[in-house]
Amino acid sequence: MNSNQSILNIVKQTIDLQSDSIKNLNKYLNVDFVDCVQLILKSKGRVIVSGIGKSAIIAQKIVATFNSTGTPSIFMHAADAIHGDLGLIQKDDVVICISKSGNTPEIKALIPFIKANDSNKLISITGDINSFLAKNSDFVLNSSVEKEACPNNLAPTTSTTAQLVIGDAIAVTLLKLRGFDSKDFAKYHPGGSLGKKLYLKVKDLIDTKNKPVIHTNANIGSVIVEMSEKMLGAVVVLDDSNKIMGIITDGDLRRQLVKSLNISEIKAKEIMTINPLVINSNTMAIDALKLMKSKKISHLIVEEDNRYHGIIHIQNIIKEGII
C-alpha cells in the first residue's frame, strides 16, 4: 500500500514538472506571438479555434476565455470540420489550430481548406515547429515540453497545460491592449458576482408589495404584528402624510422589553429611531452593503420619488453573492 508521503511526492513531482515546463515557454516567445496578437486585434472577423483529442478540449476552454474577455470566438472540432463544419469559417476569421504533434490526419486534412481562402490566416499552437501544421501556418506558437507528467510520457498532461497557458496569454494580452476593464467583463458575466456588483440596484432586491409600515401612534402590538408578517426584522414609521419619521427594529423591541415588560401603552413614535438612514432605490446594491457595514446596521429604508418604497436587509444583498 502506498504511503501518504509517496502519494504527496508524486503530486509534487507532477506540479513541479508542469510548472517548470510552463516557465520554459518564455524562451520560445518571438515576433510570431506579437504578430498573431496584432492580427487578432485588428481582425474584422472572429477567432476559430480547432483541435482534436485533448487539444480539442483545450481549444474549447480557450474559446470560452476569448469570449468572456471581448474576443468573439468559436470552437470547431477538427474532425467535424472536414465533415461539414468548415462552413463555420467566414471571411476575415482568424483560425487557431492546436496540436502537439502537428501531424494528426484530421489536422493535415483541414489545413488545405483553410489555406485556400486568402482572407483567413492560420495560427498554430504546436509542440513540433517542423510539423506539417507549423510549416503551413502563417504564425507558429511553440508549445514544446520536454516530457509529459505521465510517467510513461504518453498521456497529454504537460503538453495540454502548455497549450492552455499560451491561449490564456493571448487572451490576456488582447484584453490589456483593448483596455477591457471590470465593467466590460461584467457585461459578459451578468449573473456572476462581479456583474451583480456593477449592475444590481437596491430596487432590484426589495419587495415593494411587502413593505412593513406603521404610523406614529400605532401601539406595540401593531408593531409586532407588522414586523412578524413582513419578516424583515423592522418596520418603518410614517406620519399621517406618509412622511418617513423613523424605524423600529426587532432589536429596539428587545431593548424596550428589557426596560419594562409593561409596554401595552407605548406608541411607535416613543421607541422608534428618528432620522434613520434613507437611500434612493437607484442606489447600487454594493454601495448599500458598504453603508450598512460601515454603520453596523442590518436595514436601510429605501425611497423613490421622495416616498417610502421599502426596506433593504443586508441578507437580501449577501444572498446574491455580493459581499
Secondary structure, 3 states (H helix, E strand, C coil): CCCHHHHHHHHHHHHHHHHHHHHHHHHHCCHHHHHHHHHHHHCCCCEEEEECCHHHHHHHHHHHHHHHCCCCEEEEEHHHHCCCHHHHCCCCCEEEEEECCCCCHHHHHHHHHHHCCCCCEEEEEECCCCCHHHHCCCEEEECCCCCCCCCCCCCCCHHHHHHHHHHHHHHHHHHHHHCCCHHHHHHHCCCCHHHHHHHCEHHHCCCHHHCCEEECCCEHHHHHHHHHHHCCCEEEEECCCCCEEEEEEHHHHHHHHHHCCCCCCCEHHHHCEECCCEEECCCEHHHHHHHHHHHCCCEEEEEECCEEEEEEEHHHHHCCCCC
